[in-house]
């Protein structure tokens, strides 16, 4: 329930900032099943099979958007492009405070070319598909065992102190600050 509350706040913030995003109704139905996991794996293998880890790590925004439509097709549900941060062991990773995000939006550009923000996809059930965090983290922190890992889980079901925190929805924020590159 924590993720859904933060997701709803991200939706309200996105609308209040006059950013476009598609509205997707919430459902309690869970999509993470062995069959759906195989569909996601097949889709990712087809899309990522030839890519180097470094390519995925430096283009998480574009790559998540690139995968949205094929994953929607594979799963038969709409996915919401989600921007925010992850906490690992209760420490924020790829985090920019909300007030700084607003300053970037108002300025029409990021504070620097290295935007400290993460992108993933959220299902109507508020389960997530994140195919870039582990690889990006592995490259940045030199943890090779994480390269190529993906998350397909409800964030409230995660064990330990790792959590996802949505801040904005849709790609419009990245487009307006000039940070969404086409993949």
C-alpha positions as CSV (number, residue, x, y, z in Angstrom):
1,X,0.0,0.0,0.0
2,X,3.0,2.3,0.5
3,X,4.0,2.3,-3.1
4,X,0.4,2.9,-4.3
5,X,0.2,6.0,-2.0
6,X,3.5,7.4,-3.3
7,X,2.4,6.6,-6.9
8,X,-0.9,8.5,-6.4
9,X,1.1,11.5,-5.0
10,X,3.4,11.3,-8.1
11,X,0.3,11.4,-10.3
12,X,-1.1,14.4,-8.5
13,X,2.3,16.2,-8.6
14,X,2.6,15.4,-12.4
15,X,-0.8,16.9,-13.1
16,X,-0.2,19.9,-10.8
17,X,3.1,20.6,-12.7
18,X,1.1,20.5,-16.0
19,X,3.0,17.5,-17.3
20,X,1.3,15.0,-19.5
21,X,0.9,11.3,-18.5
22,X,-1.7,8.7,-19.2
23,X,-4.1,7.8,-16.5
24,X,-4.3,4.0,-15.8
25,X,-6.9,2.8,-13.3
26,X,-5.7,0.7,-10.4
27,X,-6.5,-2.9,-10.1
28,X,-5.9,-5.4,-7.3
29,X,-5.2,-8.1,-9.8
30,X,-1.6,-9.2,-9.7
31,X,0.3,-9.8,-12.9
32,X,3.5,-11.3,-11.6
33,X,3.1,-15.0,-12.3
34,X,5.4,-17.7,-13.7
35,X,3.7,-17.3,-17.2
36,X,4.0,-13.5,-17.2
37,X,7.6,-13.7,-16.0
38,X,8.4,-15.9,-19.0
39,X,6.7,-13.3,-21.3
40,X,8.7,-10.5,-19.8
41,X,12.0,-12.5,-20.0
42,X,11.3,-13.3,-23.7
43,X,10.5,-9.7,-24.5
44,X,13.7,-8.4,-22.7
45,X,15.9,-11.0,-24.3
46,X,14.6,-10.0,-27.7
47,X,15.1,-6.3,-27.0
48,X,18.3,-6.5,-24.9
49,X,20.0,-9.6,-26.2
50,X,22.6,-7.7,-28.2
51,X,23.2,-4.7,-25.9
52,X,26.2,-4.2,-23.7
53,X,25.6,-3.5,-20.0
54,X,27.2,-0.1,-20.3
55,X,24.7,0.9,-23.0
56,X,21.8,0.0,-20.7
57,X,23.4,1.7,-17.7
58,X,23.8,5.1,-19.4
59,X,20.4,5.2,-21.0
60,X,17.9,4.1,-18.4
61,X,15.4,6.8,-19.3
62,X,15.4,6.0,-23.0
63,X,15.6,2.2,-22.5
64,X,12.6,2.1,-20.2
65,X,10.6,4.0,-22.7
66,X,11.8,1.8,-25.5
67,X,10.6,-1.3,-23.7
68,X,7.2,0.1,-22.6
69,X,5.3,-0.7,-25.7
70,X,6.7,-4.3,-26.3
71,X,6.1,-5.1,-22.7
72,X,2.5,-3.7,-22.8
73,X,1.9,-5.9,-25.9
74,X,3.5,-9.0,-24.2
75,X,1.5,-8.6,-21.0
76,X,-1.7,-7.1,-22.4
77,X,-1.8,-4.3,-19.9
78,X,-0.9,-0.6,-20.0
79,X,2.3,0.4,-18.3
80,X,3.1,3.7,-16.7
81,X,6.5,5.2,-17.2
82,X,7.6,6.1,-13.7
83,X,10.4,8.5,-12.5
84,X,11.8,8.4,-9.0
85,X,14.5,6.8,-6.9
86,X,15.3,3.6,-5.2
87,X,16.4,3.1,-1.6
88,X,19.0,0.4,-1.0
89,X,19.5,-0.4,2.7
90,X,17.5,2.7,3.5
91,X,19.9,4.9,1.4
92,X,18.5,6.8,-1.6
93,X,20.1,5.9,-4.9
94,X,19.7,8.1,-8.0
95,X,17.7,10.6,-5.9
96,X,16.8,14.2,-6.6
97,X,14.6,16.0,-4.2
98,X,11.2,17.2,-5.4
99,X,12.0,20.9,-5.1
100,X,15.1,20.4,-7.3
101,X,13.0,18.5,-9.9
102,X,10.6,21.5,-9.9
103,X,13.5,24.0,-10.3
104,X,14.8,21.9,-13.3
105,X,11.3,21.9,-14.9
106,X,10.9,25.7,-14.4
107,X,14.4,26.3,-15.9
108,X,13.8,23.9,-18.8
109,X,17.0,22.1,-18.2
110,X,18.7,19.8,-15.6
111,X,21.1,21.2,-13.0
112,X,23.8,19.0,-14.7
113,X,24.0,16.5,-17.5
114,X,24.2,13.7,-14.9
115,X,20.5,13.6,-13.8
116,X,20.2,11.8,-10.5
117,X,16.9,10.1,-11.2
118,X,15.7,6.6,-12.2
119,X,13.0,5.3,-14.5
120,X,10.9,2.1,-14.4
121,X,7.5,0.9,-15.5
122,X,4.5,0.4,-13.3
123,X,1.6,-1.9,-14.0
124,X,-2.0,-1.1,-13.0
125,X,-1.5,-3.4,-10.0
126,X,1.4,-1.1,-8.9
127,X,3.8,-4.0,-9.6
128,X,6.9,-2.8,-11.3
129,X,9.2,-3.8,-14.1
130,X,12.7,-2.4,-13.8
131,X,15.3,-3.6,-16.2
132,X,17.9,-1.0,-15.8
133,X,18.5,-0.3,-12.1
134,X,20.6,-3.4,-11.2
135,X,22.8,-3.0,-14.3
136,X,23.2,0.7,-13.8
137,X,24.0,0.3,-10.1
138,X,26.4,-2.6,-11.0
139,X,28.3,-0.4,-13.4
140,X,28.4,2.7,-11.2
141,X,29.4,0.8,-8.0
142,X,31.4,-2.0,-9.7
143,X,29.2,-4.9,-8.5
144,X,29.4,-7.3,-11.6
145,X,27.0,-9.9,-10.1
146,X,24.1,-7.4,-10.6
147,X,24.6,-6.9,-14.3
148,X,21.6,-8.1,-16.3
149,X,19.2,-8.5,-13.4
150,X,15.7,-7.2,-13.6
151,X,12.8,-6.6,-11.1
152,X,9.3,-7.7,-11.8
153,X,7.6,-7.5,-8.4
154,X,5.3,-5.4,-6.3
155,X,7.5,-3.0,-4.4
156,X,5.5,-3.6,-1.2
157,X,6.6,-7.3,-1.4
158,X,10.3,-6.5,-1.6
159,X,12.3,-8.0,1.3
160,X,15.0,-6.1,3.2
161,X,15.5,-2.4,3.1
162,X,15.2,-1.9,-0.7
163,X,12.2,0.3,-1.8
164,X,11.0,2.2,-4.8
165,X,9.8,5.8,-4.6
166,X,7.8,7.3,-7.5
167,X,8.1,11.1,-7.9
168,X,6.7,11.8,-11.4
169,X,4.8,9.9,-14.1
170,X,5.3,9.9,-17.8
171,X,8.1,11.1,-20.1
172,X,7.0,14.7,-20.3
173,X,9.3,15.9,-17.5
174,X,12.4,14.5,-19.2
175,X,11.3,15.9,-22.6
176,X,10.7,19.4,-21.1
177,X,14.2,19.5,-19.5
178,X,15.8,18.0,-22.6
179,X,16.9,14.7,-21.1
180,X,14.9,12.0,-22.9
181,X,17.1,10.6,-25.7
182,X,15.6,8.3,-28.2
183,X,16.9,4.8,-28.0
